């Protein structure tokens, strides 16, 4: 199998760097402190990529028709190409978080569909609901991944989502609104994939032109698919409170206040959000809670 070895110009923590790609007990990816294995549908075909980190060197190996493409993407995939230029936080909490998490990097998958489709599932529901639905889809409509990793699966192809009626999504715990967005995004996935090579502004415009994809979804996708460290999940239920509490001691925040507090970190606002999620304090837990809806066990 083709392999590639490359130096790491800075520490890389695989567990925290690649955590945004994991949807609960996701069978499309496996992470450990020393290795990451991921199955995904590359522009060149299905591939499984394994990257092992030893000190300041990484070794990648790949299987499947898309193996060469995956190997070329390996450094960006684990965050080895993350550009930290200009990130010198003055805020003491952010500075301390950065010092405690030197291996947190912003990954870049280079592909849109594999990040967009599970992110759509997470719109306006609890993480538990999204996890259940995604795992059922991968089990029912996915397929075994190339390579020697038993139980590793490829996520369903966009063509499968595009041809699936909304009722089939409903029995997997996905209501009509999200199902329609999944279907329409899958039908237009070639146009949406072009966002991976566009400027940040044009990529955002391309994604949000599709009904059902707003700033929250687009920014999360662009942060991981395109490695854009400045993307912030505007419209999130928790993140404005997280930012307001840790940066200003305010228990509740709005999107506007969050962006105001993050303005000094321009170019790295998404990076700061990730650091606060890892090392900051949770905002005081008063106020309404989201309801976990019962989902039929399949």
C-alpha positions as CSV (number, residue, x, y, z in Angstrom):
1,X,0.0,0.0,0.0
2,X,1.3,3.5,-0.7
3,X,2.8,5.4,2.2
4,X,4.1,8.8,2.9
5,X,6.3,10.2,5.7
6,X,6.3,13.9,6.5
7,X,7.7,16.2,9.2
8,X,5.5,18.0,11.7
9,X,6.5,21.6,12.0
10,X,4.6,21.9,15.3
11,X,3.0,19.5,17.8
12,X,-0.2,17.9,16.7
13,X,-2.8,16.4,19.1
14,X,-4.8,14.0,17.0
15,X,-7.5,13.6,19.5
16,X,-8.5,17.2,19.9
17,X,-7.6,18.3,16.4
18,X,-9.8,15.7,14.7
19,X,-12.6,15.6,17.3
20,X,-14.9,17.8,15.1
21,X,-15.0,15.0,12.6
22,X,-16.4,12.5,15.1
23,X,-20.2,12.2,15.4
24,X,-20.6,10.2,18.7
25,X,-19.7,6.5,18.1
26,X,-18.8,7.2,14.5
27,X,-17.6,4.1,12.7
28,X,-16.1,6.2,9.8
29,X,-13.2,7.3,12.0
30,X,-11.0,6.0,14.8
31,X,-8.7,8.2,16.9
32,X,-6.0,7.5,19.5
33,X,-3.2,9.7,20.8
34,X,-0.8,8.2,18.3
35,X,-2.9,7.4,15.3
36,X,-5.9,8.5,13.3
37,X,-7.8,6.3,10.8
38,X,-10.5,7.7,8.6
39,X,-12.6,6.4,5.8
40,X,-14.0,8.9,3.3
41,X,-15.1,9.5,-0.2
42,X,-12.4,11.5,-1.9
43,X,-12.6,13.1,-5.4
44,X,-10.6,10.1,-6.6
45,X,-12.8,7.5,-5.0
46,X,-13.2,5.7,-1.7
47,X,-10.2,5.7,0.6
48,X,-9.1,4.8,4.1
49,X,-6.2,6.9,5.5
50,X,-4.2,6.0,8.6
51,X,-1.8,8.6,10.0
52,X,0.6,7.7,12.8
53,X,2.5,10.3,14.8
54,X,5.8,9.7,16.4
55,X,7.5,12.7,17.9
56,X,7.9,15.3,15.1
57,X,7.3,12.9,12.2
58,X,4.0,11.5,10.8
59,X,3.6,8.4,8.6
60,X,0.6,7.9,6.5
61,X,-0.7,4.8,4.7
62,X,-3.8,4.6,2.5
63,X,-6.0,2.0,0.8
64,X,-8.7,2.1,-1.9
65,X,-9.1,3.9,-5.2
66,X,-8.6,7.3,-3.5
67,X,-5.4,6.3,-1.7
68,X,-3.1,8.7,-3.5
69,X,-5.4,11.6,-3.1
70,X,-5.8,10.8,0.6
71,X,-2.0,10.6,1.1
72,X,-1.6,14.0,-0.5
73,X,-4.2,15.4,1.8
74,X,-2.7,13.8,5.0
75,X,-0.7,16.7,6.3
76,X,-3.6,19.1,6.0
77,X,-6.0,16.5,7.4
78,X,-4.2,16.3,10.7
79,X,-3.5,20.0,10.9
80,X,0.2,19.9,10.0
81,X,-0.4,22.8,7.5
82,X,-2.5,24.9,10.0
83,X,-1.1,28.5,9.7
84,X,-0.7,30.0,13.2
85,X,0.8,33.2,12.0
86,X,-0.5,36.2,13.9
87,X,-1.9,34.2,16.8
88,X,-0.4,35.7,19.9
89,X,-3.4,36.0,22.3
90,X,-3.2,38.8,25.0
91,X,-6.2,37.6,26.9
92,X,-4.8,35.6,29.9
93,X,-7.3,32.8,29.7
94,X,-6.8,32.3,25.9
95,X,-3.1,32.5,26.3
96,X,-3.1,29.9,29.1
97,X,-5.4,27.6,27.0
98,X,-3.1,27.9,24.1
99,X,-0.1,27.0,26.2
100,X,-2.0,24.0,27.7
101,X,-3.2,22.8,24.3
102,X,-0.2,23.3,21.9
103,X,-1.3,20.4,19.8
104,X,-4.7,21.8,18.9
105,X,-4.7,22.5,15.2
106,X,-7.4,23.3,12.6
107,X,-7.7,20.3,10.3
108,X,-8.6,20.6,6.6
109,X,-10.3,17.6,4.9
110,X,-10.4,19.2,1.5
111,X,-13.8,17.9,0.9
112,X,-17.3,19.3,1.6
113,X,-19.8,16.5,1.6
114,X,-18.2,14.4,4.3
115,X,-18.4,17.4,6.7
116,X,-21.6,19.0,5.5
117,X,-24.0,16.1,5.6
118,X,-23.4,15.1,9.2
119,X,-23.4,18.8,10.2
120,X,-26.9,19.3,8.7
121,X,-28.0,16.5,10.9
122,X,-26.9,18.5,14.0
123,X,-29.1,21.5,13.1
124,X,-31.4,22.5,16.0
125,X,-31.3,19.1,17.8
126,X,-29.3,17.7,20.7
127,X,-26.0,16.0,19.9
128,X,-27.5,12.7,21.1
129,X,-30.3,12.9,18.5
130,X,-27.8,13.7,15.7
131,X,-25.5,10.9,16.8
132,X,-28.3,8.3,16.7
133,X,-29.4,9.3,13.3
134,X,-25.9,9.4,11.8
135,X,-24.9,6.1,13.2
136,X,-28.1,4.5,11.8
137,X,-27.5,6.0,8.4
138,X,-23.9,4.8,8.3
139,X,-25.0,1.3,9.4
140,X,-27.9,1.0,7.0
141,X,-26.6,2.9,3.9
142,X,-22.9,2.9,4.3
143,X,-20.4,0.2,3.2
144,X,-17.2,-1.4,4.5
145,X,-14.2,0.8,4.1
146,X,-11.1,-0.2,2.1
147,X,-8.2,-1.6,4.0
148,X,-7.6,-3.9,7.0
149,X,-9.7,-2.2,9.6
150,X,-12.6,-4.4,10.7
151,X,-15.8,-2.5,11.3
152,X,-14.7,0.7,9.7
153,X,-17.3,2.0,7.3
154,X,-17.7,4.6,4.6
155,X,-20.5,7.0,5.1
156,X,-23.3,6.8,2.6
157,X,-22.6,8.6,-0.7
158,X,-24.4,11.8,-1.5
159,X,-26.2,9.9,-4.3
160,X,-27.8,7.7,-1.7
161,X,-29.1,10.7,0.3
162,X,-30.3,12.4,-2.9
163,X,-32.5,9.3,-3.9
164,X,-33.9,8.7,-0.4
165,X,-37.5,9.8,0.3
166,X,-38.2,11.9,3.4
167,X,-40.1,9.1,5.0
168,X,-36.9,6.9,5.2
169,X,-35.2,9.7,7.0
170,X,-38.1,10.0,9.4
171,X,-37.8,6.4,10.6
172,X,-34.1,7.2,11.4
173,X,-35.1,10.1,13.6
174,X,-34.7,13.0,11.1
175,X,-37.7,15.3,10.6
176,X,-38.8,16.6,7.2
177,X,-37.0,20.0,7.4
178,X,-33.5,18.5,7.9
179,X,-34.3,15.6,5.5
180,X,-35.1,18.0,2.7
181,X,-31.9,19.9,3.4
182,X,-29.9,16.7,3.2
183,X,-31.6,15.7,0.0
184,X,-31.2,19.0,-1.7
185,X,-27.6,19.4,-0.6
186,X,-26.8,15.9,-1.9
187,X,-28.4,16.7,-5.3
188,X,-26.2,19.8,-5.6
189,X,-23.1,18.3,-4.0
190,X,-20.9,19.0,-7.1
191,X,-21.6,22.7,-6.9
192,X,-21.1,22.7,-3.1
193,X,-17.8,20.8,-3.4
194,X,-16.4,23.7,-5.4
195,X,-16.5,25.7,-2.2
196,X,-13.4,23.8,-1.0
197,X,-11.3,25.7,-3.6
198,X,-12.9,29.1,-3.3
199,X,-12.0,32.2,-1.3
200,X,-13.6,32.2,2.2
201,X,-16.2,34.8,1.2
202,X,-17.2,33.0,-2.0
203,X,-17.3,29.6,-0.3
204,X,-19.6,31.0,2.4
205,X,-21.9,32.5,-0.3
206,X,-21.9,29.2,-2.2
207,X,-23.0,27.1,0.8
208,X,-25.6,29.5,2.2
209,X,-27.2,29.9,-1.2
210,X,-28.9,26.6,-0.6
211,X,-32.1,26.9,1.5
212,X,-31.5,25.1,4.9
213,X,-27.8,26.0,5.1
214,X,-27.3,29.1,7.3
215,X,-24.3,30.7,8.9
216,X,-24.1,28.1,11.7
217,X,-23.8,25.2,9.3
218,X,-21.6,27.0,6.7
219,X,-19.1,28.2,9.3
220,X,-18.7,24.8,10.9
221,X,-18.2,23.2,7.5
222,X,-15.7,25.7,6.3
223,X,-13.7,25.5,9.5
224,X,-13.1,21.8,9.1
225,X,-13.4,21.2,5.4
226,X,-11.3,24.3,4.4
227,X,-9.2,24.7,7.5
228,X,-10.5,28.3,8.1
229,X,-9.5,29.1,11.6
230,X,-11.6,32.3,11.7
231,X,-15.0,30.6,11.3
232,X,-17.4,31.0,14.3
233,X,-20.6,29.0,14.8
234,X,-23.0,32.0,14.7
235,X,-26.4,30.9,15.8
236,X,-25.2,28.3,18.3
237,X,-27.2,27.6,21.4
238,X,-24.2,27.5,23.7
239,X,-21.2,29.1,22.1
240,X,-22.1,32.8,22.7
241,X,-22.5,32.1,26.4
242,X,-19.2,30.2,26.5
243,X,-17.4,33.1,24.9
244,X,-19.1,35.8,27.0
245,X,-18.5,34.0,30.3
246,X,-14.8,33.2,29.7
247,X,-13.8,36.4,28.0
248,X,-15.9,39.0,29.9
249,X,-17.4,37.2,32.9
250,X,-20.9,37.6,31.5
251,X,-23.2,34.6,32.0
252,X,-25.2,35.1,28.8
253,X,-24.1,36.4,25.4
254,X,-25.6,37.1,22.0
255,X,-24.1,36.5,18.6
256,X,-23.3,40.2,18.4
257,X,-21.6,40.3,21.8
258,X,-19.7,37.1,21.0
259,X,-18.3,38.6,17.7
260,X,-17.4,41.8,19.6
261,X,-15.4,39.9,22.2
262,X,-13.7,37.7,19.5
263,X,-12.8,40.7,17.3
264,X,-9.2,41.0,18.8
265,X,-8.6,37.5,17.6
266,X,-9.4,38.2,13.9
267,X,-8.1,35.4,11.7
268,X,-8.3,32.9,14.6
269,X,-11.7,33.4,16.1
270,X,-12.7,29.8,15.5
271,X,-9.5,28.6,17.0
272,X,-10.3,30.6,20.2
273,X,-13.7,29.1,20.4
274,X,-12.2,25.6,20.2
275,X,-9.7,26.5,22.9
276,X,-12.4,27.9,25.2
277,X,-14.5,24.7,24.7
278,X,-11.5,22.7,25.8
279,X,-10.0,24.8,28.6
280,X,-12.6,27.4,29.5
281,X,-15.4,27.2,32.1
282,X,-18.9,26.4,31.2
283,X,-21.3,29.3,31.6
284,X,-23.7,29.1,34.6
285,X,-26.3,26.5,33.8
286,X,-29.6,28.3,34.4
287,X,-32.2,28.9,31.8
288,X,-34.2,26.6,29.5
289,X,-32.8,23.2,28.4
290,X,-33.3,21.6,25.0
291,X,-35.6,18.6,25.0
292,X,-34.3,15.2,23.9
293,X,-37.1,13.8,21.7
294,X,-37.8,10.1,21.8
295,X,-36.6,8.2,18.7
296,X,-37.9,4.8,17.8
297,X,-35.3,2.1,18.4
298,X,-34.4,0.3,15.2
